[in-house]
Amino acid sequence: MLYAVFMPSSLPHLPASPDPAGAPQLLEIGFAADDEPCLRADAARNRARLLEAAGRLVAEHGAAGVTMEAVAVAASVGKGTVFRRFGDRTGLLTALLDHTTKQLQADLLSGPPPLGPGAPAQERLRAFGVAVLRWSAEQLDLHLAAQPEPERRLAHPSHRVLATHVTILLRELVPEADCALQAQALMGYLDPALIHYLTKKCEMPLERLEAGWIDLVARVTGTGPPR
């Protein structure tokens, strides 16, 4: 797996993020704030079983093979259970993606540099884009199938947490800029739909997109290319 070069073999525990005044805070993602922490143990196990079944269907048939009914059959539950837990097919597929997004967040918070703490901000920003490009490319089918309408996608915690991370790095590099807005512009470069278009339709190798990200970071931050 391409993304594995940026990931530890086991996931670290997610530490509680400090919230200094004026600084954005990384969000804990992958569920609605008023739901998941209160799940009963049996409901949590049921949710995990549903996601495991959905993951097997993706591996065997691709994202197109994942329907609410197919997941219910694979998990030996009623279809209504799947709808109650995830709302709709997009919610189910998004929950699958949330699992690997949590792994990425863990690396951002406490993984090894340059993706994790301990490296200069410009190196972390370069590593972030390359990691997201590779993570998206190796799960592109699932990413595209899970994409809801733009408003829902951009408001989802999994997007917000990554955009917040980019904003934090930009504030260190170019504090005079509108970093929140520039972070959204940089995140647009990492949109799975764009990655699909460039790699599949335009036949650009992923290495070209990675080099383009490095160049874009250098131009936006004025830090120059890596030495």
N, CA, C and O of each residue as an XYZ file, in Angstrom:
908
protein
N       0.837     -1.192      0.000
C       0.000      0.000      0.000
C       0.872      1.242      0.000
O       1.812      1.347      0.788
N       0.569      2.160     -0.860
C       1.386      3.354     -0.985
C       1.386      4.173      0.288
O       2.431      4.662      0.715
N       0.197      4.329      0.911
C       0.116      5.173      2.084
C       0.903      4.592      3.247
O       1.237      5.309      4.190
N       1.203      3.307      3.190
C       1.874      2.653      4.310
C       3.234      3.264      4.606
O       3.725      3.140      5.729
N       3.861      3.923      3.628
C       5.164      4.503      3.893
C       5.065      5.643      4.890
O       6.075      6.035      5.475
N       3.878      6.181      5.095
C       3.701      7.278      6.030
C       3.065      6.822      7.334
O       2.905      7.630      8.249
N       2.696      5.537      7.445
C       1.926      5.082      8.588
C       2.709      4.105      9.437
O       3.394      3.238      8.894
N       2.629      4.217     10.771
C       3.229      3.198     11.625
C       2.460      1.900     11.519
O       1.311      1.881     11.078
N       3.107      0.798     11.931
C       2.456     -0.493     11.808
C       1.254     -0.622     12.728
O       0.299     -1.322     12.390
N       1.273      0.033     13.881
C       0.124      0.037     14.776
C      -0.273      1.463     15.064
O       0.577      2.351     15.121
N      -1.548      1.687     15.246
C      -2.033      3.038     15.416
C      -1.787      3.524     16.834
O      -2.081      2.802     17.787
N      -1.246      4.747     17.002
C      -1.064      5.284     18.338
C      -2.389      5.724     18.919
O      -3.346      5.987     18.190
N      -2.437      5.804     20.255
C      -3.625      6.335     20.904
C      -3.753      7.810     20.565
O      -2.761      8.539     20.589
N      -4.952      8.254     20.250
C      -5.155      9.653     19.917
C      -5.125     10.479     21.186
O      -5.984     10.301     22.050
N      -4.150     11.391     21.326
C      -4.096     12.199     22.537
C      -5.147     13.286     22.497
O      -5.642     13.653     21.431
N      -5.483     13.800     23.678
C      -6.390     14.941     23.729
C      -5.653     16.151     23.204
O      -4.538     16.438     23.641
N      -6.262     16.868     22.269
C      -5.614     18.006     21.645
C      -5.752     19.231     22.522
O      -6.854     19.529     22.981
N      -4.647     19.967     22.774
C      -4.763     21.209     23.514
C      -5.507     22.226     22.682
O      -5.575     22.109     21.459
N      -6.060     23.214     23.338
C      -6.837     24.232     22.645
C      -6.358     25.604     23.037
O      -7.082     26.339     23.707
N      -5.106     25.986     22.620
C      -4.607     27.298     22.980
C      -5.457     28.373     22.352
O      -6.062     28.179     21.297
N      -5.494     29.503     23.013
C      -6.335     30.598     22.537
C      -5.918     31.013     21.147
O      -4.736     31.226     20.876
N      -6.888     31.127     20.274
C      -6.633     31.613     18.930
C      -6.145     30.569     17.969
O      -5.976     30.870     16.787
N      -5.907     29.341     18.419
C      -5.397     28.292     17.538
C      -6.507     27.313     17.221
O      -7.286     26.953     18.103
N      -6.593     26.875     15.971
C      -7.610     25.871     15.640
C      -7.263     24.548     16.280
O      -6.096     24.280     16.564
N      -8.255     23.726     16.506
C      -8.069     22.435     17.158
C      -8.507     21.329     16.230
O      -9.556     21.420     15.592
N      -7.690     20.266     16.151
C      -8.070     19.121     15.349
C      -9.292     18.467     15.964
O      -9.410     18.370     17.186
N     -10.188     18.026     15.117
C     -11.431     17.424     15.564
C     -11.284     15.924     15.643
O     -10.505     15.337     14.894
N     -12.020     15.295     16.539
C     -12.130     13.842     16.516
C     -13.222     13.504     15.534
O     -14.339     14.010     15.640
N     -12.905     12.644     14.568
C     -13.789     12.491     13.428
C     -14.402     11.117     13.392
O     -14.046     10.225     14.162
N     -15.361     10.971     12.449
C     -15.879      9.660     12.146
C     -17.228      9.374     12.757
O     -17.742      8.265     12.609
N     -17.833     10.359     13.453
C     -19.153     10.148     13.984
C     -19.772     11.468     14.333
O     -19.090     12.489     14.427
N     -21.075     11.442     14.526
C     -21.763     12.628     14.991
C     -21.474     12.792     16.469
O     -21.492     11.823     17.229
N     -21.202     14.057     16.881
C     -20.754     14.309     18.240
C     -21.777     13.880     19.280
O     -21.403     13.560     20.409
N     -23.063     13.865     18.931
C     -24.086     13.530     19.910
C     -24.496     12.066     19.859
O     -25.492     11.676     20.467
N     -23.720     11.246     19.127
C     -24.152      9.862     18.934
C     -23.129      8.861     19.449
O     -23.384      8.149     20.420
N     -21.963      8.805     18.794
C     -21.043      7.696     18.979
C     -20.530      7.530     20.407
O     -20.446      6.390     20.864
N     -20.179      8.597     21.151
C     -19.659      8.370     22.489
C     -20.677      7.665     23.398
O     -20.284      7.031     24.378
N     -21.959      7.764     23.094
C     -23.007      7.201     23.938
C     -23.468      5.824     23.466
O     -24.402      5.259     24.035
N     -22.834      5.285     22.446
C     -23.245      3.973     21.955
C     -23.090      2.920     23.048
O     -22.063      2.871     23.725
N     -24.097      2.088     23.220
C     -23.968      0.937     24.092
C     -22.944     -0.017     23.481
O     -22.672      0.017     22.281
N     -22.396     -0.856     24.328
C     -21.355     -1.767     23.854
C     -21.879     -2.659     22.739
O     -21.167     -2.925     21.771
N     -23.125     -3.127     22.868
C     -23.647     -4.006     21.827
C     -23.888     -3.239     20.539
O     -23.693     -3.780     19.451
N     -24.313     -1.976     20.650
C     -24.520     -1.169     19.450
C     -23.192     -0.872     18.761
O     -23.113     -0.850     17.533
N     -22.147     -0.641     19.561
C     -20.827     -0.384     18.986
C     -20.316     -1.626     18.265
O     -19.746     -1.530     17.178
N     -20.520     -2.788     18.872
C     -20.094     -4.030     18.201
C     -20.891     -4.251     16.926
O     -20.346     -4.713     15.924
N     -22.162     -3.927     16.955
C     -23.006     -4.073     15.781
C     -22.532     -3.170     14.655
O     -22.483     -3.584     13.496
N     -22.186     -1.943     14.997
C     -21.678     -0.999     13.999
C     -20.370     -1.513     13.394
O     -20.173     -1.462     12.180
N     -19.479     -2.008     14.260
C     -18.204     -2.536     13.768
C     -18.430     -3.725     12.846
O     -17.733     -3.873     11.842
N     -19.402     -4.578     13.179
C     -19.697     -5.730     12.334
C     -20.220     -5.291     10.972
O     -19.870     -5.881      9.950
N     -21.054     -4.260     10.957
C     -21.575     -3.749      9.694
C     -20.449     -3.178      8.826
O     -20.413     -3.407      7.617
N     -19.539     -2.439      9.448
C     -18.430     -1.867      8.689
C     -17.490     -2.957      8.184
O     -16.957     -2.859      7.079
N     -17.290     -3.989      8.989
C     -16.462     -5.112      8.544
C     -17.098     -5.787      7.327
O     -16.407     -6.128      6.367
N     -18.415     -5.977      7.373
C     -19.110     -6.590      6.236
C     -19.007     -5.709      5.002
O     -18.780     -6.203      3.898
N     -19.172     -4.406      5.188
C     -19.065     -3.479      4.056
C     -17.660     -3.493      3.480
O     -17.486     -3.436      2.263
N     -16.656     -3.568      4.346
C     -15.279     -3.629      3.876
C     -15.012     -4.874      3.045
O     -14.303     -4.814      2.040
N     -15.579     -6.006      3.463
C     -15.409     -7.234      2.674
C     -16.058     -7.094      1.301
O     -15.509     -7.550      0.298
N     -17.233     -6.458      1.262
C     -17.911     -6.269     -0.029
C     -17.090     -5.373     -0.954
O     -17.003     -5.635     -2.154
N     -16.486     -4.317     -0.401
C     -15.632     -3.449     -1.217
C     -14.459     -4.243     -1.766
O     -14.129     -4.130     -2.947
N     -13.825     -5.048     -0.915
C     -12.666     -5.825     -1.349
C     -13.036     -6.843     -2.423
O     -12.247     -7.111     -3.329
N     -14.231     -7.406     -2.320
C     -14.626     -8.460     -3.256
C     -15.282     -7.933     -4.529
O     -15.099     -8.501     -5.605
N     -16.046     -6.845     -4.407
C     -16.849     -6.386     -5.537
C     -16.646     -4.920     -5.896
O     -17.264     -4.429     -6.841
N     -15.795     -4.216     -5.165
C     -15.655     -2.785     -5.391
C     -16.774     -2.024     -4.699
O     -17.722     -2.623     -4.193
N     -16.659     -0.703     -4.680
C     -17.650      0.117     -3.990
C     -19.036     -0.035     -4.590
O     -20.034      0.118     -3.885
N     -19.116     -0.335     -5.883
C     -20.418     -0.490     -6.524
C     -21.199     -1.663     -5.945
O     -22.426     -1.694     -6.039
N     -20.503     -2.632     -5.345
C     -21.168     -3.788     -4.775
C     -21.701     -3.580     -3.378
O     -22.301     -4.483     -2.796
N     -21.484     -2.385     -2.831
C     -21.932     -2.096     -1.472
C     -23.291     -1.418     -1.519
O     -23.402     -0.255     -1.908
N     -24.316     -2.147     -1.124
C     -25.648     -1.583     -0.958
C     -26.081     -1.849      0.480
O     -25.505     -2.696      1.163
N     -27.094     -1.122      0.932
C     -27.568     -1.316      2.293
C     -28.059     -2.757      2.480
O     -27.819     -3.368      3.521
N     -28.748     -3.294      1.469
C     -29.259     -4.654      1.558
C     -28.130     -5.672      1.569
O     -28.165     -6.634      2.337
N     -27.117     -5.464      0.711
C     -26.000     -6.408      0.661
C     -25.241     -6.440      1.981
O     -24.825     -7.505      2.438
N     -25.060     -5.271      2.594
C     -24.365     -5.217      3.885
C     -25.192     -5.914      4.959
O     -24.647     -6.633      5.796
N     -26.509     -5.703      4.937
C     -27.372     -6.363      5.914
C     -27.267     -7.876      5.796
O     -27.170     -8.575      6.804
N     -27.287     -8.380      4.572
C     -27.176     -9.822      4.363
C     -25.817    -10.333      4.833
O     -25.732    -11.360      5.506
N     -24.756     -9.611      4.475
C     -23.405    -10.045      4.836
C     -23.195    -10.035      6.348
O     -22.440    -10.847      6.882
N     -23.873     -9.104      7.037
C     -23.725     -8.995      8.488
C     -24.804     -9.759      9.251
O     -24.800     -9.788     10.481
N     -25.731    -10.378      8.510
C     -26.824    -11.160      9.119
C     -27.692    -10.309     10.045
O     -28.028    -10.720     11.156
N     -28.048     -9.112      9.563
C     -28.963     -8.240     10.308
C     -30.045     -7.769      9.345
O     -29.950     -7.984      8.137
N     -31.071     -7.127      9.886
C     -32.101     -6.564      9.039
C     -31.626     -5.305      8.348
O     -30.764     -4.591      8.859
N     -32.195     -5.033      7.177
C     -31.776     -3.849      6.432
C     -32.057     -2.570      7.215
O     -31.315     -1.594      7.108
N     -33.133     -2.579      8.004
C     -33.454     -1.406      8.810
C     -32.356     -1.061      9.790
O     -32.155      0.112     10.103
N     -31.641     -2.059     10.281
C     -30.529     -1.811     11.202
C     -29.436     -1.002     10.524
O     -28.865     -0.094     11.128
N     -29.143     -1.330      9.272
C     -28.112     -0.606      8.532
C     -28.544      0.848      8.313
O     -27.742      1.767      8.476
N     -29.795      1.049      7.947
C     -30.284      2.411      7.732
C     -30.274      3.212      9.036
O     -29.929      4.394      9.032
N     -30.645      2.582     10.143
C     -30.654      3.313     11.415
C     -29.251      3.728     11.830
O     -29.063      4.801     12.405
N     -28.287      2.902     11.547
C     -26.921      3.212     11.966
C     -26.250      4.244     11.067
O     -25.523      5.106     11.562
N     -26.478      4.175      9.743
C     -25.716      5.019      8.816
C     -26.565      6.007      8.021
O     -26.013      6.885      7.357
N     -27.868      5.888      8.070
C     -28.728      6.848      7.394
C     -28.994      6.514      5.950
O     -30.147      6.370      5.544
N     -27.933      6.388      5.161
C     -28.052      6.054      3.748
C     -26.732      5.449      3.273
O     -25.790      5.300      4.051
N     -26.679      5.103      1.994
C     -25.483      4.447      1.449
C     -24.264      5.357      1.546
O     -23.162      4.895      1.842
N     -24.461      6.650      1.296
C     -23.341      7.588      1.398
C     -22.794      7.617      2.818
O     -21.580      7.652      3.017
N     -23.684      7.602      3.807
C     -23.234      7.581      5.185
C     -22.450      6.329      5.522
O     -21.476      6.382      6.273
N     -22.868      5.209      4.971
C     -22.155      3.953      5.188
C     -20.765      3.993      4.573
O     -19.784      3.636      5.225
N     -20.677      4.430      3.313
C     -19.379      4.478      2.640
C     -18.460      5.507      3.299
O     -17.253      5.290      3.406
N     -19.035      6.623      3.737
C     -18.242      7.631      4.428
C     -17.679      7.080      5.726
O     -16.542      7.380      6.089
N     -18.464      6.277      6.424
C     -17.973      5.665      7.665
C     -16.784      4.755      7.398
O     -15.858      4.695      8.207
N     -16.796      4.046      6.272
C     -15.642      3.226      5.912
C     -14.394      4.073      5.704
O     -13.306      3.720      6.158
N     -14.566      5.188      5.017
C     -13.427      6.080      4.788
C     -12.950      6.719      6.082
O     -11.759      6.983      6.247
N     -13.874      6.967      6.994
C     -13.504      7.602      8.253
C     -12.463      6.786      9.016
O     -11.618      7.347      9.713
N     -12.526      5.471      8.885
C     -11.570      4.634      9.602
C     -10.144      4.961      9.191
O      -9.283      5.136     10.053
N      -9.875      5.047      7.891
C      -8.515      5.357      7.454
C      -8.199      6.828      7.657
O      -7.032      7.187      7.818
N      -9.217      7.693      7.655
C      -8.959      9.098      7.958
C      -8.512      9.248      9.405
O      -7.665     10.088      9.709
N      -9.074      8.445     10.294
C      -8.627      8.470     11.683
C      -7.168      8.032     11.789
O      -6.416      8.574     12.599
N      -6.768      7.062     10.984
C      -5.369      6.648     10.985
C      -4.473      7.800     10.534
O      -3.400      8.020     11.096
N      -4.923      8.531      9.517
C      -4.160      9.675      9.044
C      -4.090     10.742     10.131
O      -3.031     11.329     10.356
N      -5.209     10.997     10.807
C      -5.205     11.985     11.880
C      -4.244     11.576     12.995
O      -3.526     12.415     13.539
N      -4.234     10.290     13.330
C      -3.321      9.824     14.367
C      -1.874     10.092     13.988
O      -1.074     10.488     14.836
N      -1.531      9.881     12.729
C      -0.175     10.163     12.267
C       0.141     11.651     12.320
O       1.259     12.045     12.654
N      -0.858     12.482     11.987
C      -0.641     13.924     12.038
C      -0.370     14.389     13.469
O       0.453     15.277     13.694
N      -1.061     13.790     14.427
C      -0.960     14.228     15.815
C       0.254     13.657     16.528
O       0.898     14.349     17.317
N       0.568     12.391     16.251
C       1.606     11.754     17.063
C       2.464     10.754     16.300
O       3.215      9.997     16.915
N       2.367     10.737     14.973
C       3.197      9.836     14.185
C       4.584     10.391     13.978
O       4.890     11.496     14.427
N       5.428      9.632     13.300
C       6.799     10.085     13.053
C       6.833     11.227     12.051
O       5.967     11.312     11.180
N       7.829     12.112     12.165
C       7.988     13.174     11.161
C       8.444     12.569      9.830
O       9.021     11.482      9.827
N       8.206     13.237      8.707
C       7.703     14.609      8.624
C       6.186     14.733      8.666
O       5.678     15.848      8.783
N       5.444     13.636      8.577
C       3.995     13.759      8.624
C       3.545     14.166     10.020
O       2.650     14.999     10.170
N       4.164     13.581     11.042
C       3.836     13.923     12.412
C       4.699     15.045     12.944
O       5.504     15.611     12.204
N       4.544     15.377     14.226
C       5.300     16.472     14.835
C       6.805     16.217     14.808
O       7.266     15.077     14.753
N       7.558     17.333     14.849
C       9.007     17.223     14.927
C       9.750     17.707     13.711
O      10.971     17.857     13.751
N       9.028     17.959     12.609
C       9.655     18.470     11.389
C       9.210     19.917     11.168
O       8.174     20.322     11.694
N       9.969     20.702     10.403
C       9.522     22.061     10.062
C       8.172     22.034      9.360
O       7.814     21.055      8.705
N       7.431     23.127      9.508
C       6.062     23.180      8.979
C       6.013     22.919      7.481
O       5.106     22.235      7.006
N       6.982     23.455      6.723
C       6.927     23.253      5.274
C       7.126     21.785      4.905
O       6.521     21.301      3.948
N       7.977     21.065      5.663
C       8.165     19.643      5.403
C       6.907     18.856      5.761
O       6.545     17.909      5.063
N       6.248     19.242      6.836
C       5.017     18.559      7.235
C       3.913     18.795      6.206
O       3.137     17.886      5.910
N       3.838     20.011      5.661
C       2.816     20.307      4.670
C       3.067     19.524      3.389
O       2.126     19.019      2.777
N       4.325     19.418      2.978
C       4.643     18.605      1.798
C       4.247     17.147      2.039
O       3.604     16.526      1.193
N       4.634     16.605      3.198
C       4.346     15.203      3.503
C       2.841     14.959      3.601
O       2.354     13.900      3.204
N       2.112     15.930      4.126
C       0.666     15.802      4.245
C       0.026     15.597      2.874
O      -0.761     14.669      2.688
N       0.359     16.458      1.920
C      -0.246     16.354      0.598
C       0.085     15.044     -0.091
O      -0.786     14.417     -0.695
N       1.344     14.629     -0.001
C       1.746     13.365     -0.628
C       0.997     12.195      0.013
O       0.548     11.286     -0.685
N       0.862     12.218      1.354
C       0.154     11.137      2.038
C      -1.305     11.087      1.618
O      -1.839     10.004      1.377
N      -1.963     12.241      1.527
C      -3.376     12.265      1.142
C      -3.543     11.825     -0.309
O      -4.489     11.106     -0.630
N      -2.633     12.249     -1.189
C      -2.705     11.811     -2.582
C      -2.627     10.286     -2.681
O      -3.403      9.666     -3.408
N      -1.699      9.692     -1.956
C      -1.529      8.239     -2.027
C      -2.698      7.515     -1.365
O      -3.169      6.491     -1.860
N      -3.156      8.055     -0.249
C      -4.315      7.465      0.439
C      -5.551      7.505     -0.455
O      -6.305      6.534     -0.524
N      -5.755      8.628     -1.138
C      -6.916      8.740     -2.030
C      -6.777      7.823     -3.233
O      -7.745      7.180     -3.640
N      -5.573      7.756     -3.807
C      -5.358      6.973     -5.021
C      -5.592      5.487     -4.780
O      -6.141      4.802     -5.643
N      -5.181      4.975     -3.611
C      -5.312      3.539     -3.379
C      -6.739      3.143     -2.997
O      -7.061      1.956     -2.961
N      -7.602      4.131     -2.710
C      -9.000      3.852     -2.395
C      -9.931      4.706     -3.253
O     -11.015      5.090     -2.813
N      -9.502      4.997     -4.471
C     -10.202      5.987     -5.284
C     -11.640      5.575     -5.570
O     -12.537      6.419     -5.556
N     -11.870      4.304     -5.828
C     -13.218      3.818     -6.093
C     -14.149      4.127     -4.919
O     -15.265      4.607     -5.114
N     -13.686      3.851     -3.715
C     -14.485      4.103     -2.524
C     -14.672      5.595     -2.291
O     -15.768      6.026     -1.934
N     -13.632      6.387     -2.485
C     -13.732      7.833     -2.320
C     -14.811      8.420     -3.237
O     -15.634      9.226     -2.803
N     -14.795      8.014     -4.485
C     -15.751      8.571     -5.447
C     -17.176      8.138     -5.107
O     -18.111      8.933     -5.201
N     -17.335      6.879     -4.712
C     -18.670      6.385     -4.387
C     -19.224      7.049     -3.133
O     -20.438      7.200     -2.996
N     -18.342      7.447     -2.213
C     -18.780      8.012     -0.939
C     -19.003      9.514     -0.999
O     -19.527     10.092     -0.047
N     -18.619     10.156     -2.091
C     -18.723     11.609     -2.128
C     -20.185     12.051     -2.193
O     -20.884     11.747     -3.160
N     -20.642     12.762     -1.172
C     -21.996     13.313     -1.210
C     -22.004     14.641     -1.937
O     -21.009     15.015     -2.557
N     -23.122     15.364     -1.869
C     -23.164     16.691     -2.471
C     -22.122     17.586     -1.802
O     -21.760     17.350     -0.649
N     -21.627     18.627     -2.518
C     -20.492     19.414     -2.006
C     -20.688     19.962     -0.597
O     -19.764     19.908      0.214
N     -21.880     20.491     -0.288
C     -22.072     21.088      1.033
C     -21.900     20.049      2.136
O     -21.265     20.316      3.156
N     -22.460     18.886      1.930
C     -22.341     17.823      2.926
C     -20.909     17.328      3.027
O     -20.427     17.033      4.121
N     -20.229     17.237      1.900
C     -18.848     16.754      1.904
C     -17.921     17.731      2.623
O     -17.101     17.316      3.442
N     -18.043     19.020      2.327
C     -17.142     20.011      2.912
C     -17.410     20.225      4.392
O     -16.505     20.609      5.133
N     -18.645     19.982      4.837
C     -18.975     20.165      6.249
C     -18.660     18.937      7.078
O     -18.733     18.990      8.306
N     -18.309     17.828      6.437
C     -18.064     16.590      7.176
C     -16.794     16.727      8.014
O     -15.816     17.314      7.551
N     -16.791     16.196      9.238
C     -15.606     16.314     10.095
C     -14.325     15.801      9.471
O     -13.256     16.344      9.752
N     -14.391     14.771      8.632
C     -13.173     14.240      8.018
C     -12.501     15.256      7.111
O     -11.275     15.266      7.002
N     -13.292     16.122      6.449
C     -12.703     17.202      5.653
C     -12.231     18.322      6.566
O     -11.154     18.883      6.363
N     -13.030     18.644      7.561
C     -12.700     19.763      8.432
C     -11.407     19.532      9.201
O     -10.616     20.458      9.378
N     -11.186     18.297      9.662
C      -9.992     18.042     10.454
C      -8.730     18.187      9.605
O      -7.723     18.703     10.089
N      -8.767     17.741      8.352
C      -7.592     17.863      7.488
C      -7.366     19.317      7.077
O      -6.225     19.779      7.038
N      -8.435     20.034      6.774
C      -8.304     21.457      6.433
C      -7.778     22.250      7.627
O      -7.003     23.190      7.452
N      -8.190     21.880      8.828
C      -7.692     22.559     10.031
C      -6.197     22.322     10.205
O      -5.461     23.236     10.576
N      -5.746     21.103      9.938
C      -4.318     20.805     10.029
C      -3.525     21.669      9.051
O      -2.487     22.223      9.413
N      -4.007     21.785      7.816
C      -3.330     22.623      6.826
C      -3.333     24.084      7.281
O      -2.333     24.784      7.120
N      -4.440     24.544      7.841
C      -4.521     25.926      8.326
C      -3.475     26.183      9.396
O      -2.814     27.222      9.375
N      -3.311     25.251     10.336
C      -2.324     25.409     11.404
C      -0.918     25.553     10.830
O      -0.154     26.414     11.265
N      -0.575     24.714      9.855
C       0.758     24.783      9.252
C       0.949     26.090      8.486
O       2.015     26.701      8.552
N      -0.083     26.517      7.760
C       0.026     27.769      7.018
C       0.203     28.962      7.948
O       0.935     29.897      7.622
N      -0.460     28.942      9.102
C      -0.325     30.060     10.037
C       1.087     30.178     10.575
O       1.527     31.266     10.946
N       1.792     29.070     10.617
C       3.193     29.113     11.026
C       4.086     29.629      9.901
O       5.083     30.308     10.147
N       3.716     29.298      8.665
C       4.565     29.647      7.522
C       4.261     31.036      6.956
O       5.175     31.799      6.642
N       2.978     31.354      6.830
C       2.576     32.637      6.234
C       1.482     33.265      7.096
O       0.324     33.320      6.684
N       1.843     33.738      8.291
C       0.829     34.233      9.222
C       0.057     35.438      8.722
O      -1.038     35.716      9.209
N       0.608     36.152      7.762
C      -0.070     37.343      7.239
C      -1.166     36.997      6.236
O      -1.962     37.864      5.877
N      -1.223     35.760      5.781
C      -2.188     35.351      4.754
C      -3.528     34.972      5.386
O      -3.626     34.781      6.598
N      -4.561     34.867      4.538
C      -5.844     34.327      4.972
C      -5.696     32.809      4.940
O      -6.065     32.161      3.961
N      -5.160     32.255      6.008
C      -4.743     30.856      6.014
C      -5.923     29.897      5.916
O      -5.808     28.844      5.289
N      -7.047     30.239      6.520
C      -8.210     29.362      6.444
C      -8.690     29.226      5.011
O      -9.063     28.138      4.572
N      -8.679     30.343      4.277
C      -9.119     30.298      2.884
C      -8.094     29.593      2.008
O      -8.460     28.811      1.131
N      -6.823     29.860      2.236
C      -5.792     29.191      1.452
C      -5.773     27.686      1.717
O      -5.479     26.898      0.818
N      -6.086     27.291      2.945
C      -6.140     25.867      3.254
C      -7.210     25.174      2.424
O      -6.997     24.064      1.935
N      -8.358     25.821      2.264
C      -9.416     25.226      1.444
C      -8.973     25.120     -0.015
O      -9.300     24.149     -0.698
N      -8.230     26.118     -0.489
C      -7.728     26.068     -1.866
C      -6.750     24.898     -2.036
O      -6.797     24.185     -3.039
N      -5.871     24.709     -1.058
C      -4.924     23.601     -1.132
C      -5.649     22.261     -1.050
O      -5.277     21.308     -1.735
N      -6.676     22.188     -0.218
C      -7.448     20.943     -0.118
C      -8.138     20.607     -1.440
O      -8.348     19.434     -1.751
N      -8.486     21.621     -2.208
C      -9.086     21.380     -3.516
C      -8.167     20.590     -4.433
O      -8.637     19.803     -5.255
N      -6.865     20.793     -4.301
C      -5.896     20.042     -5.098
C      -5.960     18.557     -4.775
O      -5.636     17.719     -5.617
N      -6.381     18.228     -3.542
C      -6.401     16.848     -3.065
C      -7.772     16.203     -3.181
O      -7.987     15.124     -2.629
N      -8.694     16.828     -3.876
C     -10.039     16.289     -4.037
C      -9.990     14.981     -4.824
O      -9.403     14.944     -5.905
N     -10.587     13.913     -4.312
C     -10.537     12.629     -5.029
C     -11.086     12.701     -6.447
O     -10.582     12.010     -7.332
N     -12.116     13.528     -6.686
C     -12.649     13.646     -8.049
C     -11.598     14.204     -8.994
O     -11.493     13.759    -10.137
N     -10.817     15.178     -8.527
C      -9.745     15.733     -9.351
C      -8.638     14.703     -9.555
O      -8.110     14.564    -10.659
N      -8.288     13.984     -8.494
C      -7.263     12.952     -8.620
C      -7.693     11.902     -9.640
O      -6.887     11.460    -10.458
N      -8.957     11.507     -9.591
C      -9.471     10.539    -10.562
C      -9.374     11.075    -11.984
O      -8.932     10.371    -12.892
N      -9.787     12.314    -12.171
C      -9.757     12.910    -13.513
C      -8.327     12.968    -14.045
O      -8.069     12.606    -15.193
N      -7.405     13.425    -13.207
C      -6.033     13.613    -13.681
C      -5.322     12.281    -13.920
O      -4.581     12.135    -14.892
N      -5.551     11.303    -13.026
C      -4.826     10.031    -13.171
C      -5.492      9.082    -14.161
O      -4.803      8.349    -14.871
N      -6.829      9.087    -14.217
C      -7.536      8.138    -15.078
C      -7.864      8.720    -16.451
O      -7.661      8.062    -17.471
N      -8.362      9.936    -16.477
C      -8.771     10.536    -17.747
C      -7.603     11.197    -18.471
O      -7.457     11.063    -19.686
N      -6.778     11.910    -17.715
C      -5.623     12.583    -18.330
C      -4.369     11.730    -18.307
O      -3.348     12.115    -18.876
N      -4.434     10.575    -17.657
C      -3.331      9.606    -17.600
C      -2.050     10.200    -17.025
O      -0.952      9.871    -17.476
N      -2.188     11.074    -16.033
C      -1.014     11.609    -15.346
C      -0.574     10.627    -14.272
O      -1.415     10.133    -13.521
N       0.700     10.331    -14.177
C       1.157      9.448    -13.096
C       1.008     10.145    -11.744
O       1.082     11.370    -11.656
N       0.802      9.363    -10.712
C       0.640      9.931     -9.377
C       1.875     10.723     -8.969
O       1.776     11.705     -8.233
N       3.044     10.291     -9.450
C       4.280     11.003     -9.114
C       4.237     12.448     -9.598
O       4.798     13.337     -8.958
N       3.572     12.683    -10.726
C       3.452     14.055    -11.232
C       2.580     14.895    -10.299
O       2.882     16.060    -10.044
N       1.504     14.305     -9.794
C       0.652     15.035     -8.859
C       1.390     15.329     -7.554
O       1.219     16.396     -6.964
N       2.208     14.383     -7.109
C       2.990     14.610     -5.889
C       3.988     15.750     -6.103
O       4.136     16.619     -5.243
N       4.670     15.744     -7.247
C       5.611     16.823     -7.542
C       4.882     18.153     -7.658
O       5.396     19.187     -7.232
N       3.681     18.128     -8.235
C       2.891     19.345     -8.338
C       2.508     19.891     -6.977
O       2.495     21.105     -6.774
N       2.192     18.996     -6.032
C       1.874     19.443     -4.673
C       3.083     20.108     -4.011
O       2.950     21.161     -3.389
N       4.247     19.501     -4.144
C       5.465     20.069     -3.569
C       5.723     21.460     -4.138
O       6.082     22.381     -3.405
N       5.540     21.606     -5.443
C       5.742     22.909     -6.089
C       4.703     23.922     -5.614
O       5.028     25.084     -5.371
N       3.454     23.477     -5.483
C       2.388     24.373     -5.039
C       2.650     24.876     -3.623
O       2.472     26.061     -3.339
N       3.072     23.978     -2.737
C       3.387     24.383     -1.367
C       4.502     25.418     -1.365
O       4.429     26.408     -0.636
N       5.532     25.198     -2.173
C       6.647     26.138     -2.237
C       6.185     27.518     -2.693
O       6.628     28.531     -2.151
N       5.302     27.563     -3.681
C       4.835     28.835     -4.215
C       3.890     29.549     -3.257
O       3.958     30.769     -3.106
N       3.010     28.791     -2.610
C       2.048     29.408     -1.696
C       2.741     29.945     -0.449
O       2.384     31.012      0.049
N       3.727     29.213      0.055
C       4.368     29.589      1.311
C       5.659     30.384      1.121
O       6.176     30.950      2.085
N       6.189     30.436     -0.105
C       7.426     31.147     -0.352
C       8.625     30.485      0.294
O       9.613     31.153      0.598
N       8.552     29.183      0.506
C       9.643     28.483      1.194
C      10.651     27.848      0.249
O      11.708     27.394      0.686
N      10.337     27.811     -1.036
C      11.247     27.193     -1.973
C      11.101     25.688     -1.997
O      10.499     25.110     -1.092
N      11.644     25.041     -3.022
C      11.554     23.586     -3.139
C      12.413     22.903     -2.091
O      13.318     23.531     -1.541
N      12.157     21.635     -1.798
C      12.984     20.909     -0.835
C      14.401     20.751     -1.360
O      14.626     20.638     -2.565
N      15.347     20.744     -0.438
C      16.758     20.598     -0.835
C      17.154     19.119     -0.877
O      18.300     18.795     -1.189
